[in-house]
Amino acid sequence: MRFNELAQSAENDEFNTWDIDDTRRPKLTLAHLNKMRGMKEVAKAEHMDMAVNWKKMYSAADPSE
């Protein structure tokens, strides 16, 4: 086997591609894991904001008013 047969180029790299009929998923990379962690943190922050807004909207009215 020659070296140029082993050399990889980014354009021809189809190792992590996934077709609809494949039964196995591609490998998760650190970039995927970091992106998922960031998405989870954003979703958690949005949920906290919505919870604060819900408490304001559906809280009991002040009896002094």
PDB file of N, CA, C and O in Angstrom:
ATOM      1  N   MET A   1       0.843  -1.167   0.000  1.00  0.00           N
ATOM      2  CA  MET A   1       0.000   0.000   0.000  1.00  0.00           C
ATOM      3  C   MET A   1       0.892   1.235   0.000  1.00  0.00           C
ATOM      4  O   MET A   1       1.890   1.296   0.719  1.00  0.00           O
ATOM      5  N   ARG A   2       0.532   2.183  -0.788  1.00  0.00           N
ATOM      6  CA  ARG A   2       1.315   3.405  -0.900  1.00  0.00           C
ATOM      7  C   ARG A   2       0.795   4.471   0.059  1.00  0.00           C
ATOM      8  O   ARG A   2      -0.344   4.432   0.525  1.00  0.00           O
ATOM      9  N   PHE A   3       1.682   5.423   0.330  1.00  0.00           N
ATOM     10  CA  PHE A   3       1.322   6.489   1.260  1.00  0.00           C
ATOM     11  C   PHE A   3       0.139   7.311   0.742  1.00  0.00           C
ATOM     12  O   PHE A   3      -0.742   7.691   1.513  1.00  0.00           O
ATOM     13  N   ASN A   4       0.125   7.580  -0.554  1.00  0.00           N
ATOM     14  CA  ASN A   4      -0.953   8.412  -1.084  1.00  0.00           C
ATOM     15  C   ASN A   4      -2.306   7.688  -1.020  1.00  0.00           C
ATOM     16  O   ASN A   4      -3.353   8.332  -1.091  1.00  0.00           O
ATOM     17  N   GLU A   5      -2.290   6.375  -0.888  1.00  0.00           N
ATOM     18  CA  GLU A   5      -3.535   5.655  -0.691  1.00  0.00           C
ATOM     19  C   GLU A   5      -4.048   5.825   0.740  1.00  0.00           C
ATOM     20  O   GLU A   5      -5.250   5.753   0.996  1.00  0.00           O
ATOM     21  N   LEU A   6      -3.122   6.050   1.658  1.00  0.00           N
ATOM     22  CA  LEU A   6      -3.507   6.247   3.053  1.00  0.00           C
ATOM     23  C   LEU A   6      -3.855   7.696   3.371  1.00  0.00           C
ATOM     24  O   LEU A   6      -4.592   7.966   4.320  1.00  0.00           O
ATOM     25  N   ALA A   7      -3.329   8.626   2.582  1.00  0.00           N
ATOM     26  CA  ALA A   7      -3.559  10.047   2.841  1.00  0.00           C
ATOM     27  C   ALA A   7      -5.045  10.367   2.694  1.00  0.00           C
ATOM     28  O   ALA A   7      -5.716   9.860   1.795  1.00  0.00           O
ATOM     29  N   GLN A   8      -5.542  11.210   3.584  1.00  0.00           N
ATOM     30  CA  GLN A   8      -6.952  11.580   3.554  1.00  0.00           C
ATOM     31  C   GLN A   8      -7.087  13.055   3.241  1.00  0.00           C
ATOM     32  O   GLN A   8      -6.263  13.871   3.653  1.00  0.00           O
ATOM     33  N   SER A   9      -8.115  13.379   2.523  1.00  0.00           N
ATOM     34  CA  SER A   9      -8.423  14.783   2.274  1.00  0.00           C
ATOM     35  C   SER A   9      -9.800  15.076   2.864  1.00  0.00           C
ATOM     36  O   SER A   9     -10.660  14.197   2.919  1.00  0.00           O
ATOM     37  N   ALA A  10      -9.992  16.277   3.289  1.00  0.00           N
ATOM     38  CA  ALA A  10     -11.243  16.656   3.943  1.00  0.00           C
ATOM     39  C   ALA A  10     -12.430  16.570   2.976  1.00  0.00           C
ATOM     40  O   ALA A  10     -13.552  16.302   3.408  1.00  0.00           O
ATOM     41  N   GLU A  11     -12.205  16.788   1.701  1.00  0.00           N
ATOM     42  CA  GLU A  11     -13.298  16.758   0.731  1.00  0.00           C
ATOM     43  C   GLU A  11     -13.850  15.351   0.542  1.00  0.00           C
ATOM     44  O   GLU A  11     -15.048  15.171   0.323  1.00  0.00           O
ATOM     45  N   ASN A  12     -12.974  14.358   0.627  1.00  0.00           N
ATOM     46  CA  ASN A  12     -13.398  12.982   0.381  1.00  0.00           C
ATOM     47  C   ASN A  12     -13.683  12.213   1.657  1.00  0.00           C
ATOM     48  O   ASN A  12     -13.902  11.002   1.610  1.00  0.00           O
ATOM     49  N   ASP A  13     -13.685  12.878   2.773  1.00  0.00           N
ATOM     50  CA  ASP A  13     -13.897  12.201   4.043  1.00  0.00           C
ATOM     51  C   ASP A  13     -15.387  11.971   4.274  1.00  0.00           C
ATOM     52  O   ASP A  13     -16.126  12.919   4.539  1.00  0.00           O
ATOM     53  N   GLU A  14     -15.822  10.747   4.177  1.00  0.00           N
ATOM     54  CA  GLU A  14     -17.216  10.402   4.403  1.00  0.00           C
ATOM     55  C   GLU A  14     -17.347   9.420   5.555  1.00  0.00           C
ATOM     56  O   GLU A  14     -18.306   8.650   5.608  1.00  0.00           O
ATOM     57  N   PHE A  15     -16.397   9.439   6.475  1.00  0.00           N
ATOM     58  CA  PHE A  15     -16.386   8.475   7.572  1.00  0.00           C
ATOM     59  C   PHE A  15     -17.539   8.700   8.528  1.00  0.00           C
ATOM     60  O   PHE A  15     -18.170   7.739   8.968  1.00  0.00           O
ATOM     61  N   ASN A  16     -17.826   9.947   8.857  1.00  0.00           N
ATOM     62  CA  ASN A  16     -18.867  10.247   9.830  1.00  0.00           C
ATOM     63  C   ASN A  16     -20.204  10.592   9.199  1.00  0.00           C
ATOM     64  O   ASN A  16     -21.101  11.069   9.894  1.00  0.00           O
ATOM     65  N   THR A  17     -20.362  10.364   7.905  1.00  0.00           N
ATOM     66  CA  THR A  17     -21.656  10.641   7.295  1.00  0.00           C
ATOM     67  C   THR A  17     -22.622   9.528   7.643  1.00  0.00           C
ATOM     68  O   THR A  17     -22.220   8.380   7.835  1.00  0.00           O
ATOM     69  N   TRP A  18     -23.888   9.870   7.722  1.00  0.00           N
ATOM     70  CA  TRP A  18     -24.905   8.932   8.151  1.00  0.00           C
ATOM     71  C   TRP A  18     -26.056   8.968   7.172  1.00  0.00           C
ATOM     72  O   TRP A  18     -26.644  10.026   6.949  1.00  0.00           O
ATOM     73  N   ASP A  19     -26.383   7.843   6.590  1.00  0.00           N
ATOM     74  CA  ASP A  19     -27.517   7.735   5.688  1.00  0.00           C
ATOM     75  C   ASP A  19     -28.727   7.238   6.456  1.00  0.00           C
ATOM     76  O   ASP A  19     -28.591   6.668   7.539  1.00  0.00           O
ATOM     77  N   ILE A  20     -29.907   7.452   5.902  1.00  0.00           N
ATOM     78  CA  ILE A  20     -31.131   7.092   6.599  1.00  0.00           C
ATOM     79  C   ILE A  20     -31.242   5.581   6.789  1.00  0.00           C
ATOM     80  O   ILE A  20     -31.886   5.134   7.738  1.00  0.00           O
ATOM     81  N   ASP A  21     -30.635   4.788   5.914  1.00  0.00           N
ATOM     82  CA  ASP A  21     -30.753   3.338   6.027  1.00  0.00           C
ATOM     83  C   ASP A  21     -29.627   2.708   6.851  1.00  0.00           C
ATOM     84  O   ASP A  21     -29.590   1.487   7.001  1.00  0.00           O
ATOM     85  N   ASP A  22     -28.722   3.509   7.378  1.00  0.00           N
ATOM     86  CA  ASP A  22     -27.660   2.968   8.220  1.00  0.00           C
ATOM     87  C   ASP A  22     -28.236   2.580   9.588  1.00  0.00           C
ATOM     88  O   ASP A  22     -29.110   3.261  10.125  1.00  0.00           O
ATOM     89  N   THR A  23     -27.736   1.493  10.126  1.00  0.00           N
ATOM     90  CA  THR A  23     -28.214   1.052  11.429  1.00  0.00           C
ATOM     91  C   THR A  23     -27.331   1.577  12.552  1.00  0.00           C
ATOM     92  O   THR A  23     -27.767   1.622  13.703  1.00  0.00           O
ATOM     93  N   ARG A  24     -26.112   1.970  12.247  1.00  0.00           N
ATOM     94  CA  ARG A  24     -25.210   2.493  13.272  1.00  0.00           C
ATOM     95  C   ARG A  24     -25.049   3.991  13.116  1.00  0.00           C
ATOM     96  O   ARG A  24     -25.042   4.513  12.001  1.00  0.00           O
ATOM     97  N   ARG A  25     -24.922   4.670  14.227  1.00  0.00           N
ATOM     98  CA  ARG A  25     -24.744   6.117  14.217  1.00  0.00           C
ATOM     99  C   ARG A  25     -23.265   6.452  14.091  1.00  0.00           C
ATOM    100  O   ARG A  25     -22.418   5.638  14.458  1.00  0.00           O
ATOM    101  N   PRO A  26     -22.937   7.637  13.578  1.00  0.00           N
ATOM    102  CA  PRO A  26     -21.528   8.051  13.533  1.00  0.00           C
ATOM    103  C   PRO A  26     -20.985   8.311  14.933  1.00  0.00           C
ATOM    104  O   PRO A  26     -21.747   8.480  15.885  1.00  0.00           O
ATOM    105  N   LYS A  27     -19.689   8.340  15.042  1.00  0.00           N
ATOM    106  CA  LYS A  27     -19.049   8.568  16.340  1.00  0.00           C
ATOM    107  C   LYS A  27     -19.254  10.009  16.783  1.00  0.00           C
ATOM    108  O   LYS A  27     -19.250  10.937  15.974  1.00  0.00           O
ATOM    109  N   LEU A  28     -19.433  10.170  18.082  1.00  0.00           N
ATOM    110  CA  LEU A  28     -19.525  11.519  18.643  1.00  0.00           C
ATOM    111  C   LEU A  28     -18.121  12.050  18.883  1.00  0.00           C
ATOM    112  O   LEU A  28     -17.267  11.355  19.433  1.00  0.00           O
ATOM    113  N   THR A  29     -17.896  13.274  18.469  1.00  0.00           N
ATOM    114  CA  THR A  29     -16.607  13.906  18.693  1.00  0.00           C
ATOM    115  C   THR A  29     -16.729  14.885  19.853  1.00  0.00           C
ATOM    116  O   THR A  29     -17.830  15.151  20.335  1.00  0.00           O
ATOM    117  N   LEU A  30     -15.610  15.414  20.294  1.00  0.00           N
ATOM    118  CA  LEU A  30     -15.638  16.416  21.363  1.00  0.00           C
ATOM    119  C   LEU A  30     -16.409  17.653  20.940  1.00  0.00           C
ATOM    120  O   LEU A  30     -17.068  18.292  21.760  1.00  0.00           O
ATOM    121  N   ALA A  31     -16.330  17.990  19.665  1.00  0.00           N
ATOM    122  CA  ALA A  31     -17.082  19.144  19.166  1.00  0.00           C
ATOM    123  C   ALA A  31     -18.580  18.896  19.310  1.00  0.00           C
ATOM    124  O   ALA A  31     -19.320  19.796  19.708  1.00  0.00           O
ATOM    125  N   HIS A  32     -19.041  17.667  18.988  1.00  0.00           N
ATOM    126  CA  HIS A  32     -20.452  17.345  19.147  1.00  0.00           C
ATOM    127  C   HIS A  32     -20.864  17.434  20.614  1.00  0.00           C
ATOM    128  O   HIS A  32     -21.912  17.993  20.936  1.00  0.00           O
ATOM    129  N   LEU A  33     -20.041  16.883  21.496  1.00  0.00           N
ATOM    130  CA  LEU A  33     -20.372  16.889  22.918  1.00  0.00           C
ATOM    131  C   LEU A  33     -20.420  18.304  23.478  1.00  0.00           C
ATOM    132  O   LEU A  33     -21.303  18.626  24.274  1.00  0.00           O
ATOM    133  N   ASN A  34     -19.477  19.156  23.068  1.00  0.00           N
ATOM    134  CA  ASN A  34     -19.476  20.550  23.532  1.00  0.00           C
ATOM    135  C   ASN A  34     -20.691  21.308  23.019  1.00  0.00           C
ATOM    136  O   ASN A  34     -21.269  22.128  23.732  1.00  0.00           O
ATOM    137  N   LYS A  35     -21.076  21.027  21.770  1.00  0.00           N
ATOM    138  CA  LYS A  35     -22.243  21.691  21.206  1.00  0.00           C
ATOM    139  C   LYS A  35     -23.511  21.256  21.938  1.00  0.00           C
ATOM    140  O   LYS A  35     -24.376  22.083  22.225  1.00  0.00           O
ATOM    141  N   MET A  36     -23.624  19.964  22.241  1.00  0.00           N
ATOM    142  CA  MET A  36     -24.791  19.480  22.977  1.00  0.00           C
ATOM    143  C   MET A  36     -24.833  20.054  24.390  1.00  0.00           C
ATOM    144  O   MET A  36     -25.911  20.378  24.888  1.00  0.00           O
ATOM    145  N   ARG A  37     -23.675  20.186  25.045  1.00  0.00           N
ATOM    146  CA  ARG A  37     -23.622  20.774  26.380  1.00  0.00           C
ATOM    147  C   ARG A  37     -24.076  22.224  26.342  1.00  0.00           C
ATOM    148  O   ARG A  37     -24.833  22.672  27.203  1.00  0.00           O
ATOM    149  N   GLY A  38     -23.605  22.959  25.329  1.00  0.00           N
ATOM    150  CA  GLY A  38     -24.013  24.354  25.191  1.00  0.00           C
ATOM    151  C   GLY A  38     -25.504  24.489  24.939  1.00  0.00           C
ATOM    152  O   GLY A  38     -26.151  25.378  25.493  1.00  0.00           O
ATOM    153  N   MET A  39     -26.056  23.608  24.102  1.00  0.00           N
ATOM    154  CA  MET A  39     -27.485  23.648  23.819  1.00  0.00           C
ATOM    155  C   MET A  39     -28.293  23.343  25.076  1.00  0.00           C
ATOM    156  O   MET A  39     -29.344  23.944  25.301  1.00  0.00           O
ATOM    157  N   LYS A  40     -27.806  22.409  25.896  1.00  0.00           N
ATOM    158  CA  LYS A  40     -28.506  22.070  27.135  1.00  0.00           C
ATOM    159  C   LYS A  40     -28.465  23.237  28.109  1.00  0.00           C
ATOM    160  O   LYS A  40     -29.458  23.505  28.787  1.00  0.00           O
ATOM    161  N   GLU A  41     -27.339  23.938  28.194  1.00  0.00           N
ATOM    162  CA  GLU A  41     -27.231  25.094  29.083  1.00  0.00           C
ATOM    163  C   GLU A  41     -28.155  26.214  28.639  1.00  0.00           C
ATOM    164  O   GLU A  41     -28.773  26.873  29.475  1.00  0.00           O
ATOM    165  N   VAL A  42     -28.258  26.441  27.326  1.00  0.00           N
ATOM    166  CA  VAL A  42     -29.147  27.479  26.806  1.00  0.00           C
ATOM    167  C   VAL A  42     -30.594  27.119  27.106  1.00  0.00           C
ATOM    168  O   VAL A  42     -31.373  27.977  27.520  1.00  0.00           O
ATOM    169  N   ALA A  43     -30.960  25.851  26.899  1.00  0.00           N
ATOM    170  CA  ALA A  43     -32.330  25.419  27.174  1.00  0.00           C
ATOM    171  C   ALA A  43     -32.656  25.564  28.660  1.00  0.00           C
ATOM    172  O   ALA A  43     -33.768  25.951  29.019  1.00  0.00           O
ATOM    173  N   LYS A  44     -31.690  25.253  29.519  1.00  0.00           N
ATOM    174  CA  LYS A  44     -31.916  25.377  30.960  1.00  0.00           C
ATOM    175  C   LYS A  44     -32.115  26.838  31.349  1.00  0.00           C
ATOM    176  O   LYS A  44     -32.987  27.147  32.161  1.00  0.00           O
ATOM    177  N   ALA A  45     -31.315  27.741  30.777  1.00  0.00           N
ATOM    178  CA  ALA A  45     -31.452  29.167  31.070  1.00  0.00           C
ATOM    179  C   ALA A  45     -32.800  29.697  30.575  1.00  0.00           C
ATOM    180  O   ALA A  45     -33.443  30.487  31.267  1.00  0.00           O
ATOM    181  N   GLU A  46     -33.236  29.268  29.379  1.00  0.00           N
ATOM    182  CA  GLU A  46     -34.527  29.698  28.861  1.00  0.00           C
ATOM    183  C   GLU A  46     -35.664  29.185  29.743  1.00  0.00           C
ATOM    184  O   GLU A  46     -36.641  29.896  29.974  1.00  0.00           O
ATOM    185  N   HIS A  47     -35.539  27.961  30.231  1.00  0.00           N
ATOM    186  CA  HIS A  47     -36.569  27.407  31.098  1.00  0.00           C
ATOM    187  C   HIS A  47     -36.659  28.190  32.408  1.00  0.00           C
ATOM    188  O   HIS A  47     -37.754  28.445  32.909  1.00  0.00           O
ATOM    189  N   MET A  48     -35.519  28.564  32.956  1.00  0.00           N
ATOM    190  CA  MET A  48     -35.521  29.349  34.190  1.00  0.00           C
ATOM    191  C   MET A  48     -36.195  30.700  33.966  1.00  0.00           C
ATOM    192  O   MET A  48     -36.960  31.157  34.816  1.00  0.00           O
ATOM    193  N   ASP A  49     -35.917  31.347  32.823  1.00  0.00           N
ATOM    194  CA  ASP A  49     -36.559  32.624  32.506  1.00  0.00           C
ATOM    195  C   ASP A  49     -38.070  32.462  32.373  1.00  0.00           C
ATOM    196  O   ASP A  49     -38.835  33.288  32.871  1.00  0.00           O
ATOM    197  N   MET A  50     -38.498  31.387  31.694  1.00  0.00           N
ATOM    198  CA  MET A  50     -39.929  31.157  31.534  1.00  0.00           C
ATOM    199  C   MET A  50     -40.589  30.891  32.877  1.00  0.00           C
ATOM    200  O   MET A  50     -41.711  31.339  33.111  1.00  0.00           O
ATOM    201  N   ALA A  51     -39.908  30.166  33.766  1.00  0.00           N
ATOM    202  CA  ALA A  51     -40.474  29.883  35.084  1.00  0.00           C
ATOM    203  C   ALA A  51     -40.666  31.172  35.871  1.00  0.00           C
ATOM    204  O   ALA A  51     -41.679  31.332  36.551  1.00  0.00           O
ATOM    205  N   VAL A  52     -39.716  32.088  35.792  1.00  0.00           N
ATOM    206  CA  VAL A  52     -39.853  33.379  36.472  1.00  0.00           C
ATOM    207  C   VAL A  52     -41.030  34.155  35.889  1.00  0.00           C
ATOM    208  O   VAL A  52     -41.807  34.752  36.634  1.00  0.00           O
ATOM    209  N   ASN A  53     -41.168  34.151  34.568  1.00  0.00           N
ATOM    210  CA  ASN A  53     -42.278  34.862  33.923  1.00  0.00           C
ATOM    211  C   ASN A  53     -43.619  34.239  34.292  1.00  0.00           C
ATOM    212  O   ASN A  53     -44.593  34.959  34.515  1.00  0.00           O
ATOM    213  N   TRP A  54     -43.681  32.918  34.358  1.00  0.00           N
ATOM    214  CA  TRP A  54     -44.929  32.246  34.740  1.00  0.00           C
ATOM    215  C   TRP A  54     -45.321  32.595  36.165  1.00  0.00           C
ATOM    216  O   TRP A  54     -46.498  32.808  36.453  1.00  0.00           O
ATOM    217  N   LYS A  55     -44.339  32.656  37.059  1.00  0.00           N
ATOM    218  CA  LYS A  55     -44.640  33.019  38.439  1.00  0.00           C
ATOM    219  C   LYS A  55     -45.224  34.431  38.512  1.00  0.00           C
ATOM    220  O   LYS A  55     -46.133  34.689  39.301  1.00  0.00           O
ATOM    221  N   LYS A  56     -44.704  35.341  37.693  1.00  0.00           N
ATOM    222  CA  LYS A  56     -45.228  36.706  37.673  1.00  0.00           C
ATOM    223  C   LYS A  56     -46.628  36.748  37.083  1.00  0.00           C
ATOM    224  O   LYS A  56     -47.504  37.434  37.612  1.00  0.00           O
ATOM    225  N   MET A  57     -46.849  36.017  35.985  1.00  0.00           N
ATOM    226  CA  MET A  57     -48.142  36.065  35.305  1.00  0.00           C
ATOM    227  C   MET A  57     -49.252  35.416  36.128  1.00  0.00           C
ATOM    228  O   MET A  57     -50.365  35.941  36.187  1.00  0.00           O
ATOM    229  N   TYR A  58     -48.966  34.299  36.754  1.00  0.00           N
ATOM    230  CA  TYR A  58     -50.012  33.529  37.407  1.00  0.00           C
ATOM    231  C   TYR A  58     -49.981  33.624  38.928  1.00  0.00           C
ATOM    232  O   TYR A  58     -50.618  32.820  39.609  1.00  0.00           O
ATOM    233  N   SER A  59     -49.260  34.583  39.463  1.00  0.00           N
ATOM    234  CA  SER A  59     -49.256  34.763  40.901  1.00  0.00           C
ATOM    235  C   SER A  59     -50.561  35.423  41.341  1.00  0.00           C
ATOM    236  O   SER A  59     -51.250  36.056  40.540  1.00  0.00           O
ATOM    237  N   ALA A  60     -50.886  35.268  42.608  1.00  0.00           N
ATOM    238  CA  ALA A  60     -52.107  35.878  43.135  1.00  0.00           C
ATOM    239  C   ALA A  60     -51.969  37.399  43.135  1.00  0.00           C
ATOM    240  O   ALA A  60     -50.880  37.936  43.336  1.00  0.00           O
ATOM    241  N   ALA A  61     -53.060  38.064  42.914  1.00  0.00           N
ATOM    242  CA  ALA A  61     -53.042  39.523  42.919  1.00  0.00           C
ATOM    243  C   ALA A  61     -52.824  40.048  44.331  1.00  0.00           C
ATOM    244  O   ALA A  61     -53.205  39.414  45.315  1.00  0.00           O
ATOM    245  N   ASP A  62     -52.204  41.217  44.407  1.00  0.00           N
ATOM    246  CA  ASP A  62     -51.991  41.836  45.715  1.00  0.00           C
ATOM    247  C   ASP A  62     -53.334  42.243  46.319  1.00  0.00           C
ATOM    248  O   ASP A  62     -54.146  42.884  45.651  1.00  0.00           O
ATOM    249  N   PRO A  63     -53.567  41.880  47.559  1.00  0.00           N
ATOM    250  CA  PRO A  63     -54.859  42.271  48.183  1.00  0.00           C
ATOM    251  C   PRO A  63     -54.931  43.769  48.474  1.00  0.00           C
ATOM    252  O   PRO A  63     -56.025  44.289  48.694  1.00  0.00           O
ATOM    253  N   SER A  64     -53.807  44.474  48.482  1.00  0.00           N
ATOM    254  CA  SER A  64     -53.821  45.896  48.790  1.00  0.00           C
ATOM    255  C   SER A  64     -54.309  46.718  47.610  1.00  0.00           C
ATOM    256  O   SER A  64     -54.654  47.887  47.780  1.00  0.00           O
ATOM    257  N   GLU A  65     -54.346  46.148  46.447  1.00  0.00           N
ATOM    258  CA  GLU A  65     -54.759  46.933  45.265  1.00  0.00           C
ATOM    259  C   GLU A  65     -56.224  46.878  45.027  1.00  0.00           C
ATOM    260  O   GLU A  65     -56.718  47.485  44.076  1.00  0.00           O
TER     261      GLU A  65
END
